[in-house]
Amino acid sequence: MIIVAVKKTVQIRNKTGLHARPAALFVKKAGEFKSEINVIFDDKEVNAKSVMGVMSLGASKGKEIVIQAEGEDSQEAVNQLVSFVENEMPKEDEE
């Protein structure tokens, strides 16, 4: 079996960025996949399944993060997490 590393850049659009509740929801979503998933911001790379790691990035609105996954469901993981950042996180602002 060939394991492929997939990465994609996405811009954060919600007001609070990857903090508190959005970070927790992002980590929960990442936990649904078997692949190893990392988030890269500036020069930091953290495990996407770690709330403290994701929050420590300090990625705020307008910033770009790279979501990178390696494993059997890596393509699906990256696609769904990018979609989550673009579509689900901004919905948090409406509540």
C-alpha positions as CSV (number, residue, x, y, z in Angstrom):
1,M,0.0,0.0,0.0
2,I,1.3,3.4,-0.9
3,I,1.0,6.1,1.7
4,V,0.6,9.5,0.3
5,A,1.3,12.8,2.0
6,V,-1.3,15.5,1.1
7,K,-1.1,19.1,2.0
8,K,-3.2,22.1,1.3
9,T,-3.1,25.8,2.3
10,V,-6.3,27.4,3.7
11,Q,-7.1,30.9,4.9
12,I,-8.8,31.3,8.3
13,R,-12.0,33.4,7.9
14,N,-13.7,33.3,11.3
15,K,-13.3,36.1,13.8
16,T,-11.5,34.2,16.5
17,G,-9.2,32.1,14.4
18,L,-8.0,28.7,15.7
19,H,-8.7,29.4,19.4
20,A,-10.9,27.8,22.1
21,R,-14.1,26.4,20.6
22,P,-13.1,26.5,16.9
23,A,-9.8,24.8,17.8
24,A,-11.6,22.1,19.8
25,L,-14.0,21.4,17.0
26,F,-11.1,21.3,14.5
27,V,-9.3,18.8,16.7
28,K,-12.4,16.7,17.1
29,K,-12.8,16.6,13.3
30,A,-9.1,15.7,12.8
31,G,-9.6,12.8,15.3
32,E,-12.1,11.2,12.9
33,F,-9.3,10.2,10.6
34,K,-6.6,7.5,10.9
35,S,-4.0,9.5,9.1
36,E,-1.3,11.5,10.9
37,I,-2.4,15.1,10.5
38,N,-0.3,18.3,11.2
39,V,-1.1,22.0,11.0
40,I,1.7,24.3,9.9
41,F,1.7,28.0,10.6
42,D,4.7,30.2,10.3
43,D,7.6,28.0,11.3
44,K,5.6,25.8,13.7
45,E,4.2,22.4,13.0
46,V,1.8,20.8,15.5
47,N,-0.4,17.6,15.7
48,A,-3.9,18.5,14.4
49,K,-5.3,16.1,17.0
50,S,-3.9,18.2,19.9
51,V,-6.0,21.1,21.2
52,M,-3.1,22.7,23.0
53,G,-0.9,22.3,19.9
54,V,-3.5,23.8,17.6
55,M,-4.2,26.7,20.0
56,S,-0.5,27.3,20.5
57,L,-0.1,28.3,16.9
58,G,-2.0,31.5,17.5
59,A,-3.4,31.4,13.9
60,S,-5.9,34.3,13.7
61,K,-8.3,35.6,11.1
62,G,-6.8,36.3,7.7
63,K,-3.8,34.0,8.3
64,E,-3.0,31.0,6.2
65,I,-2.4,27.6,7.6
66,V,-1.2,24.4,5.9
67,I,-3.0,21.2,6.7
68,Q,-0.9,18.2,6.0
69,A,-1.9,14.5,6.3
70,E,-0.1,11.2,5.8
71,G,-1.9,7.9,5.8
72,E,-4.6,5.8,4.2
73,D,-7.3,8.5,4.4
74,S,-5.0,11.5,4.0
75,Q,-6.8,13.0,1.0
76,E,-10.2,12.8,2.6
77,A,-8.8,14.2,5.9
78,V,-7.2,17.2,4.2
79,N,-10.3,17.9,2.1
80,Q,-12.7,17.7,5.0
81,L,-10.5,19.8,7.3
82,V,-10.0,22.5,4.7
83,S,-13.8,22.5,4.1
84,F,-14.3,22.8,7.9
85,V,-12.0,25.8,8.2
86,E,-13.7,27.5,5.2
87,N,-17.3,26.7,5.9
88,E,-17.9,25.5,9.5
89,M,-15.6,27.8,11.5
90,P,-17.2,31.0,10.1
91,K,-20.6,29.7,11.2
92,E,-19.3,30.0,14.8
93,D,-19.3,33.8,14.3
94,E,-23.1,33.8,13.7
95,E,-23.9,32.2,17.1
